[in-house]
Amino acid sequence: MSEYSIETENLSFHYSKDKKVLDSISIKVPKGSIYGFLGPNGAGKSTTMRLLTGIIPEQENAIKLFGQSLKEQLPLVFHKIGSLVESPALYLHLSGLDNLRYIAKLRGISEEKIKETLELVDLTKDGNRKAKQYSLGMKQRLAIAMALLSEPELLLLDEPVNGLDPNGIIEIRKLLIKLNKEKGITIFVSSHLLSEIEKMCTHVAIINKGKLKFEGTIAELSKKASFCKIQITLNDAQKWASEFEKIYKNVVLISDNQITLEIGEKILIPDLITNLVQNNAILFEVKILDGLEEWFMTITDDKKNNEK
C-alpha cells in the first residue's frame, strides 16, 4: 500500500502547442493530510484538479492515486473519491435533503447515510429548506455533503471558499479540519488564499504559471520566511532609516514618516520600541507585516521574477 493518496510525476498538460498549462508538476500527497494546492488565479490549479478527477484526460501516464496509475483504475477508483471541482451542481428547487436523496439513489447509496452526512456538514436543521434559500456557504457545505455520501478516502476541492464571506470561510475551514480529524479523509484543496492554507493545511504545494515553486509541510513553508518584517510610523523617518541601516536588514524609507525593515524575530520588537522611545522618537505605530506572505508574493510575482 502506498503512503500517498496522490502522486504526480512530471505532470504536464497543454491545450495547444503554444499553450502549456502545466510544466512537469511532481507532487506527493500523504494519506491523512490536508494538502493545500496554492497559487494565484491562472496558475494551473483548476487544470490539475480536472486531470486528477478525470474531467479532462491526462496526456501522459503521470498520475497515481492510492499507489496505482489513474488510467488503470478508471472508472472504479472514483468510488473512493469525492470531489467539488466545478460550481456546485445543486437542484435549487429541491430541499437539501432531497438533493442528497437524488445523489444517493443515483449511486446506489443507502438513505441511512443521508442523515449522518447532513449532520456532518451541520445542515440537519436546514435539511427541509429549499437549496435556493441557502446562503452561499450553506450551498458549498451541501455540495461537500453530496461528495461525502459515498464515504470517500480522498476529497478534492477546487477553491471551496471562493466568494464566501468571512463566516462562510470559517465554516468551511472548520468542516474540512473536522472531516480530516474525525473521518481520516485525505483532503486536497486548491486556493489562492495563503492565509486559509496556513490555517488548515498540514502540507502545501505552490504553483505559478504551471510550474511547481515549493512543496513541503506547513512548518517547512514557515521557515521560508524566518524573518520578521515590520512597518514603523514615526517622526523624521529619514533620520531613523539611516540609524536602522546600521543594525537591520532591508530598511526601506516609504515616506517622510514611515519605514519598513526586517528585524529577525518578533521577540526583538519590544527592545526596538524601548530604544526608540529612550532616544526621543515620536512613535505612532509599529505594524508587523507577514513575512511568509511577502515571500509568497515574491515567488508568484511575474514582474519580479522576470527582472531576475
Buried (B, 14 or more C-beta within 10 A) or exposed (E): EBEBBBBBBEBBBBEEEEEBBBBBBEBBBBBBBBBBBBBBEEBBBBBBBBBBBBEEEBEEEBBBBBEEBBBEBEEEBBEBBBBBBEEBEBBEEBBBBBBBBEBBEEEEBEEEBBEEBBEBBBBBEBBEBBBEEBBBBBBBBBBBBBBBBBBBBBBBBBBBBBEBEEEBBBBBBEBBBBBBEEBEBBBBBBBBBBEBBBBBBBBBBBBBBBBBBBBBBBEEBBEBBEBBBBBBBBEEBEEBBEBBEEEBEEBEBEEEBBBBBBBEEEEEBEEBBEEBEEEEBEBEEBEEEBBBBBBBEEBBEEEEEEEE
